[in-house]
Structure formats: C-alpha cells, structure tokens
Amino acid sequence: MKFGPVPIHAALGAILAHSVALPEGRLRKGLVLEKDDLSALEAADIPEVTVATLEKGDIDENAAADSLADALMVNGMGLHRSAAFTGRVNLIADTAGVVVLDIDALHAINSVDPMITVATVPPHHQVRTGDMVATIKIISYAVPEEALARALAAAQDAITVAAPKLTAATLIITEIAGGAGEKGRNAIEERLTALGVTLADVHTVPHERVALSGAISATTTPLVLILTGSATSDIHDVAPSALVQIGGRITRFGMPVDPGNLLFLGTLGKQCVIGLPGCARSPALNGADWVLARMVCGVDVSAADIAAMGVGGLLKEIPTRPQPRRPKTEAKPA
C-alpha cells in the first residue's frame, strides 16, 4: 500500500486518509475518491490530498477484518459478529458464560504485522449475553495478502464462549452464635442467576462437622456451595473435614487471590463442591467468582489453575473487610 500526498488529478480511486472541509460539506477520511469528489476539491482550490493507494496483493481493511473474524470463530461457539466497518469487527457473546482463548494463537496473530490486531477480554472472563468479547482492527487501510494469510492460519477457532453446563446448585450455610446468618444468600443467588443456574435449595445447619456432613450428603444438585459462619482457616477445619468424612475429596484449599484466599474446591462423586470464602457474601468481585464461573461452564479448574490466578489476583479493596490491607492510618508518601 502506498500512502502520502498526491495531486488531485492522480487521486481517482484512492482512499482519502484525512477528512477535508469543503464549502458544501466535508469529505470524510476513508472515502474512495470518485470524479465528483475530485471536481469538488479542484473547485475549492485544493491542489493535493493525502491518500492510501492499494497495490497488487493488498487486501482492503474491511475484507481483511471480515476474514480474520470468521477464522477466529470458525465453529461460532457462543459468538456472533458485527459487520466490518473502518477495518473493525466486534465479536459478541451469544450466551452468558466464560470466554475461552487460545492465547498462543492470539499472540501469533498480533505478531504477524502491527497493522493486524485482535484485542480480547482476559482469559476465562465471565460474560453476559451481548457482551463484547473481542475486537478485530486492521489499523491501516489495507494489509498485504501474505501477512493476512499467516494471521488466518494462526487464528482458527481461537475464541469461544463456554456456556453454562450446570443448571442447579445447593447452598449450605453454617451458623455460629452471633454470626452472619444468611447474610450473603442474595449475593450468591445473583451470581448463580447471572450464569443461568437455579439455586434449588438453601440449608442452614450448625457449624459442626457432623451436621454439615449430613447436609452435604443430602444434596442432589450437581453443584454444592458451602458458606461457613466461621472462616475456614485450615484444610482440617469443619467444612473441608465434613466433606472428606463422607467420602469427598479436597482438590485445592486456599487461593492466591485477595479477597478470596479462604476458598476450597472439592468433589463428592460427580458433584462439584466449592467452599466459599466469607467475601462471597458481598457482590463485589472476589476469587470465588473466577472459580464458580469456570465450574458452572464446564471449564476445568485444577489446583495448578488456581495457583496461576495469583498474577492479577490482587483485586479491589472492599470496605467491609474487617482488616483492610492498607489501614486508613497508614502514612501517605510525601
């Protein structure tokens, strides 16, 4: 592609790179200049304009963006796309769920040519129906066919949305004297509703191993959430022990995400069990949200996956924390 100023008589069919104000209106950037446009420029005594001129082997920005968008969503899993405009196509979620990205493929695309770009939400980001998942932007007015071909080869099926697979959950709340009681039930139910999951049952039991074991055993939903009246501070504490006592397995205790450290993850047969941290009583984002969304959408969450959440896991401070990470009395730097 050639780019730069040219005399008016040489601009026919070129793409106007900068808007031009005329007495009868404005010629907008991106316009493919026709004879009438050139006549208007000459009448306004404008001798030259800055244009982009496609050469052999160049692919127009919209055609390039169209092709790349189609390649990124080959199977169309949970996505639809906008029409290309000024070299941009947006990918939109068809369903609530979790965004699954082939990160290596996306890095490869963005390394082919600086004019070919794909920007996405973070990996495993939870989305609602209609949320934007990615935007493809061809920065220049055209890109070489060879560069686009390399981007397309890397792009195959690199972006999908995993839709919810679990449809029902049980919440078990343990009580202690003077504890929070059912505070947080609404926040947890709203999280589930956003993922299309029905909160089928809520049970409140004493904060005791035997009582909690019995409540877990009685559940039939594929997802079981446990919110304890007293923080679960060790893998041998009441909630994890109650699960193990009835034949369950703890796959991870604790996570490097704050707020959210005191989460545990386990299984009981085919049921998924999440021990929620106390911060789940607040609607504010916390580590449990990341785990819950993946579990509901059938995206594997291993102990290694949780360990990797520490990078980017320092989340926004919430005012309800009893021991803020940065006390109000902390001296500010001069």
Residue pairs with C-beta under 8 A, 6 or more apart in sequence:
1 52
1 53
1 54
1 55
1 58
1 140
1 141
1 142
1 143
2 52
2 53
2 55
3 17
3 50
3 51
3 52
3 53
3 140
3 141
4 50
4 51
5 48
5 49
5 50
5 51
6 14
6 48
6 49
6 50
6 51
6 53
7 47
7 48
8 38
8 41
8 42
8 46
8 47
8 48
8 49
9 38
11 33
11 38
11 41
11 48
11 49
11 51
12 33
12 34
12 35
12 38
13 32
13 33
13 34
13 53
14 32
14 33
14 51
14 52
14 53
15 30
15 31
15 32
15 33
15 51
15 52
15 53
15 54
15 141
16 27
16 28
16 29
16 30
16 31
16 32
16 33
16 37
16 49
16 50
16 51
17 29
17 49
17 50
17 51
17 52
17 141
18 29
18 49
18 50
19 26
19 27
19 28
19 29
20 26
20 27
20 41
20 46
20 49
22 40
22 41
22 44
23 44
24 40
27 33
27 37
27 40
27 41
30 86
30 141
31 37
33 49
33 51
41 49
52 140
52 141
52 142
54 60
54 141
54 142
57 144
57 145
57 146
58 142
58 143
58 144
58 145
59 67
59 142
59 143
59 144
59 145
59 148
60 141
60 142
61 84
61 86
61 87
61 138
61 140
61 141
61 142
61 143
62 84
62 85
62 86
62 87
62 138
63 84
64 87
64 116
64 138
64 142
64 143
64 148
65 84
65 87
65 88
65 89
65 136
65 137
65 138
66 84
66 89
67 148
67 152
68 89
68 109
68 116
68 118
68 136
68 138
68 148
68 151
68 152
68 155
69 81
69 84
69 89
69 91
69 136
70 81
71 151
71 152
71 155
71 156
72 91
72 118
72 134
72 136
72 155
72 157
72 158
72 159
73 79
73 81
73 91
73 157
73 159
73 160
74 156
74 157
75 157
75 160
77 157
77 160
77 161
77 162
78 93
78 94
78 95
78 97
78 160
78 161
78 162
78 163
79 91
79 92
79 93
79 94
79 133
79 159
79 160
79 161
80 91
80 92
80 94
81 89
81 90
81 91
81 92
82 88
82 89
82 90
82 92
83 89
87 137
87 138
87 139
87 140
87 141
88 135
88 136
88 137
88 138
89 135
89 136
90 132
90 134
90 135
90 136
91 132
91 133
91 134
91 135
91 136
91 159
92 130
92 131
92 132
92 133
93 99
93 127
93 128
93 129
93 130
93 131
93 132
93 133
93 161
94 129
94 161
95 129
95 161
95 163
95 164
96 126
96 127
96 128
96 129
96 163
96 164
96 194
96 195
96 196
97 126
97 127
97 161
97 162
97 163
97 164
97 195
97 293
97 297
98 124
98 125
98 126
98 127
98 161
98 162
98 293
98 294
98 297
98 299
99 120
99 121
99 122
99 123
99 124
99 125
99 126
99 127
99 133
99 159
99 160
99 161
99 162
100 123
100 124
100 159
100 160
100 161
100 162
100 299
101 120
101 123
101 158
101 159
102 157
102 158
102 159
103 123
105 154
105 155
105 156
105 158
106 118
106 120
106 158
106 159
108 151
108 154
109 116
109 118
109 151
109 154
109 155
109 158
110 116
110 117
110 118
112 147
112 150
112 151
112 154
113 143
113 144
113 147
113 151
114 139
115 138
115 139
115 140
115 143
115 147
116 138
116 139
116 143
116 147
116 148
116 151
117 136
117 137
117 138
117 139
118 134
118 135
118 136
118 137
118 155
119 134
119 135
119 137
120 133
120 134
120 159
121 127
121 131
121 132
121 133
121 134
122 312
124 290
124 293
124 294
124 299
126 194
126 195
126 289
126 293
127 133
127 161
128 194
133 159
133 161
134 159
162 297
162 298
162 299
163 297
164 195
164 196
164 197
164 296
164 297
165 296
165 297
165 298
166 197
166 222
166 223
166 272
166 295
166 296
166 298
167 196
167 197
167 198
167 222
168 197
168 198
168 199
168 200
168 221
168 222
168 223
169 192
169 197
169 198
169 199
169 200
169 221
169 222
169 223
169 224
169 225
170 199
170 200
170 201
170 202
170 203
170 219
170 220
170 221
170 223
170 224
170 225
171 185
171 188
171 189
171 199
171 201
171 202
171 203
171 225
171 226
171 227
172 202
172 203
172 204
172 205
172 212
172 215
172 216
172 219
172 224
172 225
172 226
172 227
173 181
173 182
173 185
173 202
173 203
173 204
173 205
173 227
173 228
173 229
174 204
174 205
174 206
174 207
174 208
174 211
174 212
174 226
174 227
174 228
174 229
174 230
174 238
174 239
175 181
175 204
175 205
175 206
175 207
175 229
176 207
176 229
176 230
179 207
179 229
179 230
180 229
180 278
180 281
181 204
181 229
182 202
182 204
183 281
184 227
184 280
184 281
184 282
185 202
187 280
187 281
187 282
187 283
188 199
188 225
188 227
188 276
188 280
188 281
189 199
190 283
191 280
191 283
191 289
191 292
192 198
192 199
192 296
193 199
195 292
195 293
195 296
195 297
197 223
197 296
200 221
201 219
201 221
203 215
203 218
205 211
205 212
205 214
205 215
207 228
207 229
207 230
207 238
208 238
209 238
209 241
209 242
209 245
210 242
212 226
212 238
212 239
212 242
213 242
213 243
213 245
213 246
216 224
216 226
216 242
216 243
216 246
216 248
216 268
216 273
217 246
219 271
221 271
222 270
222 271
222 272
223 271
223 272
223 273
223 274
223 295
223 296
224 268
224 271
224 272
224 273
224 274
225 273
225 274
225 276
225 292
226 239
226 243
226 273
226 274
226 275
226 276
227 276
227 278
227 280
227 281
228 238
228 239
228 275
228 278
230 238
231 262
231 277
231 278
232 238
232 239
232 240
232 262
232 264
232 275
232 277
233 262
234 240
234 253
235 250
235 253
235 264
239 264
239 275
240 250
240 253
240 264
240 266
240 275
243 249
243 250
243 266
243 268
243 273
243 275
244 250
246 268
247 268
247 269
248 266
248 267
248 268
248 273
249 266
249 267
249 268
250 264
250 265
250 266
251 265
251 266
251 267
251 302
251 303
252 263
252 264
252 265
252 302
252 303
252 306
253 264
253 265
254 261
254 262
254 263
254 264
255 261
255 263
255 287
255 291
255 306
255 307
255 309
255 310
255 313
256 306
256 307
256 309
256 310
256 313
257 263
257 286
257 287
257 290
257 309
257 310
257 313
257 315
258 287
258 313
258 314
258 315
258 325
259 277
259 279
259 284
259 286
259 287
259 315
259 318
259 321
260 277
260 279
260 286
260 287
260 288
260 290
260 313
260 315
261 277
261 287
262 275
262 277
262 278
263 274
263 275
263 276
263 277
263 287
263 288
263 291
264 274
264 275
265 272
265 273
265 274
265 275
265 291
265 301
265 303
265 306
266 273
266 274
266 275
267 273
272 295
274 288
274 291
274 292
274 295
276 288
277 286
277 287
277 288
279 286
279 288
279 318
279 321
280 286
280 288
282 318
282 320
284 316
284 318
285 315
285 316
286 315
287 309
287 313
287 315
290 309
291 301
291 306
294 300
294 301
294 305
295 301
317 324
317 325
317 326
